[in-house]
Amino acid sequence: MNVLFPALRDGSPAPALRFGDRALDYRQLAAVVGPLAERIGSLAPGGGPARIAVWATPTLETSVGVIAALLAGVAAVPVNPKIGERELTHIVTDSAPALVVAEPGTVLPGPLATLPRLDVEITEPAAEPAPHALPLEPGDESPALIVYTSGTTGPPKGVVLPRRALAHTLDALADTWQWTAEDVLVHALPLFHVHGLILGILGPLRRGGSVHHLGRFSPEGVTRELSAEGTMLFGVPTMYHRLALEAGENPALAKALGRARLLVSGSAALPLTDHERLTAATGRRVIERYGMTETLMNTSVRADGPDATGTVGVPLPGVYVRLVDDAGQAIETSDGETVGEIQVRGPNLFSEYLNRPDATAAAFDGGWFRTGDMAVRDASGNYRIVGRKATDLIKSGGYKIGAGEIENALLAHPGVAEAAVTGEPDEDLGERIVAWIVPATSPDPDSLPSAQELADHVAQQLAPHKRPRVVHFLEALPRNDMGKILKRDLRATTPTPGAGHA
């Protein structure tokens, strides 16, 4: 049995969780989660498959509720507070939670409002609370969390994550990032997914360190926390983009970022232009890692390794990664150019898709999980993601072209603020490259860079066959809660005047 949070059982007086001006040390956290875990655990007196839903607002209550469920051995289903009713109804029906855990006073939507409810009450904690015995934790294969996918190709699937996967990923990251109990993590990520909840809340607690959650992201909050106790920052590219733009004009922010021990970006690729701006302003490089709901973390640039900007680094300890071609054969070359699909195996993998044995079986090639992500591998073993197989791999004129490198080239143009690249059918080429541009200047058509100018820019940066053939100008790119560009929604958007062919 792997104890997930040793510091909780040791009665450590060290700081654990802080949200704004509300904080709990490990003794206080144990005093709160112990009784709550007992109440949750009573739902499955025979060790049955009870599940609870957690209304996952970015609060102390959400963190306490999830930790209590983990200690009780009851699988927690984090629910996005911005979720739509149709998707919520599917998740509640599919996971069949015995109750919902929420912060007091929260008004829950219909599908959750009909469930029994358990409020997480956190009163003013005692400075030295009385010790509370914590329940024995279940085995490593016991389900810990059920996290639902985004549902881009059908109803969301419930990814069953065992305790083994959580423990392995967090310990592998501790090795890769030199993550210790001395670290204070700063972030403002949502708590209904892997990045914000597992890495951002459970990660510091497994190490015996602490986390300062900003509640809402702002450069001012990052400056404040990293100027004080913060040593690490987790963020997504949209956050780092804002920091990159402001750091060059804000010496206090640049200094705060520069004193951080580790800056980590994930959930999508960080454009090279933002890497360069941040390094120039702060002297710090941003580390990228690669994971997904079904696998947790697979690769990362090492904190003690050489610079690998533009890549997601090397496989984590204990994780096996390979590239395969269209026939499913392993690609042995590491030339930085040959594109293949990433497949993964290791103790970081999920157990199953809840109630979907067909989807579980289809997701594996033998013991290898098919990620659907396409990448290249360089001579140092670093992987560079070129995009999703379904949306980011463009087959044009006999070439396999990753959207990511074209997007980076477009972002290097001074007239481009944001860029997305997709493919569309072409009778001659098979697919032609389409660029979707948010201009750095006014959307007035007279001030836009021309389609030909942008196509020539890409051809000079990369190669002629990688230039966009069509350019659309937008006021904004469609994004999800994590800042990922929703490429499937691009065709439904209305471009501003000025689109053109190159």
N, C-alpha and C positions, 0 to 999 in steps of 0.2 A: 504494500500500500504506500502510495506517495503522498505525504502530507503536503498540501498545496501551499500553506502559509505558515511556516514554522514560527515566525515572529509573533503571530497571534497566540500560539500556544506557549511561547516562552514568557509572555507577560512583559514584553519590552515596553519601556516608557518612551521610545522613539516616536517621532511624528509619523503618521500613516497617511491620512486623507485630509485634504483641505480644499474646500469650495468657497471662494470669497473669504468672509471672516468666520466661517464655520469650519472647525477642525476636530479631528479625533486622533489621539495617539493609539498605539497598539493595545494598551490595556483598556482604554475606553472603547475602542472598536470591538474587542472581545466581549466586553460587558454588554454591548448593544446587540451584536450578532448572535451571541450564545442563546439567549431566550427566543429570539426570532427563528433561529435554526431549529430549535425544539418544536416550535409551533408548526413550522413548515414540514418538518420530518414526521409529525403525527399524521400527515396525509397519507403516508405509505408505511403503516406499522409493520407490514410484512416484507418491507423492502421492495415493494411493487414499483411499477413504472410511472409514478406520479410525476406530473409536470406542472409548473406554474408559469404564468405570464408575468413579465415585469414591464410596466409602463416606463420606458427608458428615457426619462428626461435627464438632462445633464446636471444631476444633483447628487448630494450626499446620500439621499434616500435610495436612489437607484443602485449606487455602489453597495450600500449595506444590504439591500435586498438580494442582489446577485451573490454576494459573499455568503450570506446566510443559507441560500439555496445550495451552494457548493458544499458547505460544511454539512448540511443535512443530507446530501446525496440525492437531491431532487433536481431534475433538469430544469433549467431556467430558459424561458423563451423571451428574449428581449424584443420589445415592440417599439418601432419608430413612432414617436408622438405625432409626426406629420403624415402618417399613413392614410391612404384613402380607404373608404368604407368597404369597397369590394375586396381589396387585398386583405384588409383586416379580417373580414368575414372568413376568407379562405384560410388564413393562418390559425384563427381560433378553432375553426371546424377541423382542420387537419391535425393540429397539435393537441386538441382537447385538454386544455389546462384545467386543473382542479380549482384554481383560484387565480386572482390577479393581485399582484403586489404593486402598491403605488404610494406616492407621498400624500399626506393628509390634505384634504381639500381639493384634490384634483378631480375634475369632471371627466369621466371616462366615456368614450363613444359607445354606441349601442351594443356591438358584439361583446365588449368587455364589461359593460355596465350590468349585464345579466349574470355575470359570474360572482361567486363569493369573493369578497374583497378583504385584503389584509393590508392595513396602512402601516407604513414604517414610521414609528414614533421615535424621534431622537430629541430627548429633552436635554437641558443643559448638563453636559457630562460632568461627573465628579472628577476632581483632580487626580484622585487615587481610588478608582472604583474597586469594589470588592471583587475578588477573583470569581470567575464563572467557568465551570467545567464545559468544555466544548465537546460536541458529539464526535464519536469515532467516524473517520471518513471512509467512504466505500473504496472498492478496488479501482485499479487504473483504467479498466475498460468501461466503467460506469459512465453513462451519459452525463456530461457537465452542462452543456449549453446546446440549444437547438436554434441555430441562426438561419433565417430565411434569406434565400438568394433574391436578387432584384426582379426576377421574373420576366426578363426581356424576351424569352422565347416560349412563354407559357406561364401558367400559374407558378408563383414562387415555390421553390422546393425547400423543405426543412433539412438543413445540414446538421446531422447529429455529431457533435464534437465530444469525444471522450476525455476524461481527465488526463489520460496518457498524452494526448495531443497537446493540451494546454501546457502541461509540465515540460514536455520535451522542447516545444517551441521557445518557451520563456527561458529555459536553461541554455539552449543553443544561442539565443540572443545575448545572454549574459556573457558567454564566451566570446562571441563575435564583437560585442560592443564594450567589453570590460565593464559591464553593468554591475554595480555593487550596492550595498546598503547605504553607502555614503551619498548616492545620487539622489537628487531631487528633480523629478520629471515635471515639466510644464507642458500643458496642452489645453486645447479647447475643442476637442473632437467630440462628436456625438457618441452616446454610450449604447447604441443598438447594433454595433458591428464589431468586427475583429480588431480594427485599428484602435478605436477609442476605448473599447471595453477591455478586451483581452490584453493587448499590449499596453494600453494607457492607464488602466486601473489595476488589473490583476498582476501585470508585470512588476511594477514597483513593490507591491505587497509580497510577492514571492521572494523578492530580493531582501525584504526587510527595510526597504527605503521608503520614500514618500512621493506623493504626487500632489501638485498644486493645479487644480482645474480652474481655468479662467471663467467658466460659465459661457462666455461669448468671446470669440476671437477678436482681438484688436492689437495693433502694433504697440499701443500704450501699455496694455496688459503684459505683453511679452517683454517689453522694456523693463517694467517694474519687477517682474518675477525673476528674470535672468540677471538683473542688476543686484538682486538680493541673494536668495539661497539657491535658485535654480541652476542646475548643471546640464540638463538635457532638454531638448525641445522636440516634440513630435508634431508634424503638421502635414498637410496635403498641399499639392502644387498651387492651388488658388491662394492659400495663406502665404506661402513662400513668395509668390509673385508680388503680393502687396508689400511684404517685408523687403523684397529686393528693390522695389521702386522707391520705398521710403528711406531705406538705410543710407542711400547715397546723399540724402538731404538732411538726415537726422542723426547727428553724431552720437546722441545718447542711445538710440536704437542700435547703431552700428557697434558701439562699444559693448552693449549688453550681449548682442549676438556673438561678438568676438570672444567674450569671456566664457561662453558656454563650452562645456567639454564635448558635447555631441549634438549635432543638428541632424535630424532624420526626417526624410520626406518619403511618403508612400501613398498607396491607393491609385496612383497614376504617375506617368512619367513627368519629371520636372524638366522643363525646357532648358536647353543649354544656355540660353540668354540669361535666365534667372540664376543659374549656377554661377555664371561669370560675374553678374552684378553683385551677388552676395559675397563672393570671394574677394572681389575688388574692394568692397566697402568694409568687410569685416576681417579679412584674412583667414576666414574659416571656410572649409569645404562642407557641402551638405552631402550626407550619406544617403543613398537610396537602397531600398530593399524590395523584395518581390514575394508576394503571397496572395492567397485568395481564401475565401471562406472555407472551401473544402480541404485545403492543405495547411492552413495557417501560414507560417513563414517558411519559404524555401531557400532563398538566397539573400545575401546582403554584402555590400562593401564592408570590409572589416575596419574597425576603428584603428587597429594597429597595422593595417596593410597599406600598400602603395595607393596613390591616387588612381581612382577608376571612375572619374566623372563621366556621366553619360551611360553608365552601366548599372545593373542591379547586383553586381558583385558575383561572388562564388557561392556554391552550395553551403548551407549551414552544417555544422557537425551532425553526423548521423542521418543527413538527408541526401538522397540520391536523385540526380537530375540528368536527363538526357534529352537530346533532340532527335526527332524522327522525321523521315521524309513522307511524301504522300502515300507511299506503299507501307508505311509503318516500320521501315527499317532504320536502325540507329545510324545517325550521322556521326562519323568519327572525326571529320575535319574540324579544326578550330582556326579558321581563317578570317573570322570576323565578317564574312560575307554570305556564307551558305545559310539559308533560312530553313528552319525546321520547327515543328511543333514541340513545345516543352511537355515532357512527361515526368512525373515525380513518384517516388515511393519512399517510405520511411515511417517512423512512429509519429510524425506530425499529421498524418492523414485522418480524415473523418471516418466514422464507422459506416454510415449509410445515409441515404436520403430517406427521411421518415416516410413510411407507408409507400415507398416507391422502389421495390426491389428491381423492377425493370430498368429504371433510370440509374440505379446503383450499378447494376451489371454492365450497362452500356458505357458507363464512365471509365471503366478500367480496361486496359490492354494487358492481360495477365495480372501481374501485381502492380502495374504502372498506372497511375491516374492520368487521364487525358485532360490537360488543362485548357486546351483550345487557344492558348497563347502562343504566338510565334516569336522566335528569337534567333539571334546569331551568337556564336561563342568565339571569343578571341584566344590568342595563343597563351594568355595568362589564366584562362579558365573563367573569365568574366562573361556573364551573359548580358546581352543588350536586347530588351524587348522591342519588337517592331510592331506589335499590335495584336489584336484579337484575330483569330483565323476567319471569323465570320464577318468582321467589319473593317479590319485594318490591313489585311493582306490583299494587295491589288495585283492581278495578273494581267500585265499589259505588254503587248508586243513580244511575248515569249519570256518576259522577265517577271520574277516575283519581287514586288516592291513593297516595303513596309511604309505605312503612312507616317510613322513617327519621325523618320529622318527628314521627310519632306516638310513636316510641320516645324521641325527645328530650323530648317533652312529658311522657311518663310518668316519665322519669328526674328530672324537675324536682320530682316529688312526694316529700316527705320519707319516705314509707313504702316507696319503691321503690329497691332496690339495683341491679337489672339488669332489662332489659326487651327483649323481642323481639315483633314484630308480624307476623302472617301473615293470609292470607285463607282463608275456607272457603266452599263453596257455600251460597247462600241463595236460596230460591224467589222471594222478593220483591225483594231488592236485587241479585241476581246473585252477589255475594260479600259476606260480612259480615266485619268486622274482628275479629280475635282477638288478645288480648294474653296474653303469657306472662311472668309476673312472678316475680322472686326478691325477696322482701320484705327491707327493710332491718332488720326486727326478727325475732323468733323466728317459725318457720313455724307456731306454734300458731294455729289458725284464729281464736281469739278476739282475737288481736292484729293480724290482717291488715287493711289498708284494704279496704273493700268494693268489689265490682265497680262498683256505682253511683257510689261516691266517685271511683274512678279514671276512669270514663267522663265524669262531670261535669267533672273536672279537665281532661281533654283537650278537651272541648267549649268550656270557657272559654279555654283557651290557643290553640286553633286554630279549629275550627268544629264545629257540631253533627254534620255528616255524617262527621266524622273520628273520632268517639268509638268505642272498642271496644264491640262488642255482647256479647262473651264474654271472660271473664278467667279464666286458669288460673294457679295458684300453684305454683312449683317450688322445689326446694332448690338447683338449679344449672341453667344453660343448657348444652346440648351444644355443645362448641367443638372446632375442629381445632387442629393444632400452632401455628398463627399466631394463635390466639385468636378466629378468626371464628366466629360463631354458626352452627351447622349447622341451618338452619331445616327442612330436609327430615327431620331426625331428631326434630323437636319432637313430631310426632303419635304417635311411638312411645314418648314419655316418659310417666311416670305422675305426674300432678299431685298435689300434696298436697291434703288436704281444704280446701275453702273456695272452689273455683271457683264462678263465678256468671255470670248474664246481667244485662246492664245495659239 
